[in-house]
Amino acid sequence: MKTFWILSIFSLIGTCATQKYTTKIQSVKDSIQLEDSTLVFKYANTINSEELSTHLYKYASDEFKGREVGEEGQKKAVEFIKDYYVSEGIESAFGGTNYYQTIPKSFFNGEYNASENVLAFIEGTEKPDEVIIISAHLDHLGIDEDGQINYGADDDGSGTVALMEMAQAFQLAKKEGNGPNRSILFLHLTAEEIGKKGSEYYVNNPVFPLENTLANLNIDMIGRVDKIHENNKNYLYLIGADRISKELHYISEKVNNTYFNIDLDYRYNVEGEKNNYYTRSDHYNFAMHGIPVIFYFNGEHKDYHRPSDTPDKIEYELLEKRTKLIFATTWQLANQKHYLAADKDNELLK
């Protein structure tokens, strides 16, 4: 009887603790109020599959020779990205005409030539010192031993053109007096394919203080469908959203459930997941500094890291919808009244 009584007490304590935590999580959910739904739709709808396709057919073409780090094709790629921002009137993060954060050859231990991150910036109207970073890597694998170009249309041409379209949408909003309250950095990272070196260099040499960086939304392959989802293309893998900030996770969920109803698949976010995707793209270097992250990913497919990853295989309407989701999530982070809280700082979870 005594043993049963003790076990009952432990069970009751465990139940109360679970209820208390559940109440805290519900408080986080209830605190999220979506901002400017009419404006979100207006500017998200300027993101379209035709422009994404036009950009990607150029970016994943013979001209760019697979965009290998430090090589001629990668230099053409950064010039293409820079010229786009100049043509759209979107400023450099450095001011003036320099959009490049140059990474010296020595940072690659002499194994690759110097390379560049490309940084475009839209300054916030009310809280300009607070920054959201949207990132995608600009490099790929170059030309293989058989002389075949690795085009990298999905990896990560899809993320690259998504950033470009989102920047255009936010810039239009700013021109019309609806610019983001917080600043947004559109960060095109080099050297992801050789070990996330571009993002490593950025966090070691941040243009904006990391302590003022709310979140990193990182896009790496969002233009295709993997084998698991051949019968349900309306999906996207999200990885890492709840690792540092439960609030970020529930913001992402609420934005999606309100506007898009994409099937957000979290199977690769499980601790100990065998592919270890959480550590494999550029967001991880931000997460290592305690910055909340989301990694957007469509999963691997038969053309992953092959010359056959070409722009004709991209699902452009799907790419459009996924890009709109990321745009709307960024809009919320940039415009909500309070600073996005990491769990350790979230009063609602204490």
N, C-alpha and C positions, 0 to 999 in steps of 0.2 A: 504493500500500500504506500509506504514512504517513497519508494522508487518511482511509482506512478505519479505521486504528487509533485516530486521534483521535476520529472519530465514535463508535466503539465505546466509548471511555472516557466520552464525554458521555452516551451511552445508558445505560451502567452506572450512572453517577452519578444520572441522572434516575430510573432504576428504584429505586435504593436510597433516594432521597429520597421517592419515592411510597410505598415499603414502610414507611419510617419513619413517615410521616404516617398511613398506614392503621393502623399499630400503635397510634399515639396515639389515634386515633378509637375503635379497639376498646377501649382502656383506659377511655375516657370511657363507652362503652356498658356495659362490665363493672362500672363503679363504681355504676351506678344500681340500687338495690334498692328495690322498691316497698314502701310502708308500709301496713300494716293493711288487707289486701284484704277481709277480712270486714266491717270497719266501713265501708269505701268503698261496698260494695254496699248495706249497710243504710241508709245515709243518702242515697246517690244515688237509691235507690228511693222516697224520699219526694218526689222531684221528679216530677210527673205532668202529663200533657197536659190533664187537666180543670182543674186550677188555673191552668195557663198560659193556657188559653183564657178562663177567667173574668176573669183580670186584663187580658188583651189586648182583649177585647171592651169592657171599660170604658175602657181607656187610649186605644184608637183609635176613640173614639166621637165623636158630634157635640159632646158636652159640652166636649171639649178643643180643638176648633176648629183642629186641625192643629198646635198646640203651637209657634207661631212665637215666636222669641226675644223676651222682654220683654213679650209680649202676654198677654191674659187667659187664653187657653187654656194657655199655658205655665205661668202661675202656678197654675192648677188642677192641672196635671200634677205640679209639684213638691210641692204639698200632698198629692196622692194618694199619691205615693211616700213622703213623710215619714210620713203617717198609717199606712201599711202597716208601716213599721219600728217605730213606736210601738206598734202593736197586737201585734207579734211580740216585743216586749221587746228589740229590737236597738238598741244604744246609738248615739248620735251620735258622730262622730269628735271633736267639740268638747266632749263632756260636756254634761249638762243637756238642755234641750229644743230647742236650736238645731241643726238638721240642715243648714242652708244655708251655703254659702260664697258670699256675695253679690259679684257682679261689677258694678262701677259703670258707668253709662252712658258715662263718659269712656273706658273701656277699648274700647268699640265706636266710638270717635270721634264719639259723639253720634248715630250712625245708628240705634241700637236702644236701647230702654229697658234699665235695669238688669235683670240676670237672676241665676239661681242655679244652682250645682252642688249636688247633694244627696249628703251623705256619711254613710253608716252604717258601723259599725265593730264587729268582734268581736276583742277583745284576745286575744293569744296567751297560753298558759298557762306556757310555759317561756322563750320568746324574744320578749317582747311588743314590743321595739323594732325588730324586723325585720318588714317589712310587705310583703305581696303585694297589689297593686291589681287588682281586676276592674272593668272599666269598660264603659259603654254610654252612648250619647248619648240624652238625654231629649227633645230638641227635634225639630221637623220644619219643614215649609214653610208652614204656616198655610193661609190661604184665598187662592185664586187670583183673577185679575182677573174671572173669570166667576162668582165667588161660590161656587165649589166647594171643599169642604174636602179638603185633602191629609191623609189619615188616618194615613199612615206606620205601618201595622200591622207590616210587615216592617222598615221603615226609620224608627226603630230600636225600634219597640214590642217586637219579638221579643227584642232584646237587653235591654231594660229589664225585661221580666217574667222573663227568664232570671236576671238578677241577683237579683231578688226571691226567686225559688224557691231559688236556691243559698244565699242568706243565711238563709232559713228552715231549710234542711237543716243548715247549720253551727251555727246557733243551737240546734237540737235536739240535735246532737252535744255541744255545750257543756253544755247542761242535764243531759245524761246522763253527764257526766264524761269526755267524749271530745273536748273542744274542741281546736282547732288549736294546735300548739306556737308557731307564729308568728302574728302578727296579720294580719287580712284587712280591707281597706278596700273597701267596695262604693261605687264612685264613679260617680254618675249625672251626666253632663256636659252642660251646656247649650251652645248655639251651635256645634255641630259643623257644621251646615249652612251657616254663614256663614264657614267657614274655620278650624274646630277651635279656636275662641277659648276655649271652656270649659276644655279641657285645657291650652291655652297659659297661661291664667290660673293654673291649678293648679300647673303646674311652676314658674311664677314666684313663686308664693305657696304652697309646699307645706305641708300640715298636718303631715306627717311628713317628716323629712329625706330627700331624694332618695337620698343615699348609703346609707340604710338600707332602700331600696325594692328588693326582690329582682327583681321582674318586674311587668310590666303585661300582663294578659290582656284584650284589648279585643274586644268583641262588637259587630258592626255588620251586621245582617241575617243571621239564621240560621233563618228560618221558612219559606223557600220553596225552589223548585228552579229552576235556570236551564235554558235551552234545551239546553245541552251535555249535561246529565245527566237528560234526560227519561226515559231508559230505565234509569237507575241512580240512584235517589234517595238511596241510602245513601252520601252523600259530604259533604265539607265542604272548602272552601278554607282552607288555612293559609298565612299570609303573614308573613314576618319572623322565624320561630322560630329560624333558624340564622344570622341576620345578626350578632348580638352574642354569643350563647351557643349553641355546639353542644350543650352539655349540656341546655339547655332543649328543643332540637329532639328529642333522643333520649329525654328524659323523656316528652315528648308522644307520641312514637311508641310507647314501651313501654307507657304507660298505655292507649293506644288498642288496641294489638295484644293486650294482656292481657284487657281488659274489653269492648271495643265493636266492634272490626273495622269501623269506618267507613273508607271509601275517602278517605284524606287526599290532596287534590289540591294540588300545589305549583306548578301552571303559572303562577300569578300572582306567585310569589315569585322568578321569574327576574330577574336584574339587567337593566335596560333594558326591561322589559315595558311595552308601549305604553300600557296603561291607567294605569300608575304607581300602582296601588292601595296600595303600601307607604307612600306619603306622604299618602294621602287620608283617613285616619281618625285618631282621637284617639291611638292608640298611637304615632304618629310623633313627637309632642312628647316622649314619654318616651324613645323611641329616640334622639332628638337629644341626650339627656343621658346616653347610654350605658347605659340600663336595658334589659335583655332584654325582648322583647315577642313576643306572638303576636296576630295579627289573625285572628279567626274570621269567615268570610264565606260566604254561599251563592251569590254572583254576582248580577249584574243580571238582571232579568226584565222582561216587557212592562209591568208596573205600576210600575216604578221611577220615583220622583218624579212620580207621577201620582195624582189623586184615587182611582183604582181600586185602590190599595194598601190593601185592606180586610181585616179580621180573618177573614172567611169564607174567604179564600184561603190562609190559613196551614195548613201541614201539621203539625198539633199533635203527632203521635207522633214525627215527625222532629225537631221542635223539642225535645221531651223528651229524645230520645237525644243530640242535640248538646249540650244543657245538661248532661246527666250527664257527658259527656266532659270538659267544661270544669271541672265540679265536681271530678271525680276528679283532673284535672291540678293543680288548685289544692290539693287535699288533699295530694298528693305534695310539692308545693313547700313547703307549710306544715309538713309533718311529717318530711321527710327530715332526717337527722342533720346534714348539712353545708349551709352557705349556698350557694345556687345561684351558680355561677361564670360570669362573663363570660369569653370566650376569653382576653382579655389577662391575666386573673388565674388561669386554670386551669392548675395545675401539671402536669396530665396532658398538656397540649398544648405544653408548653415543651421 
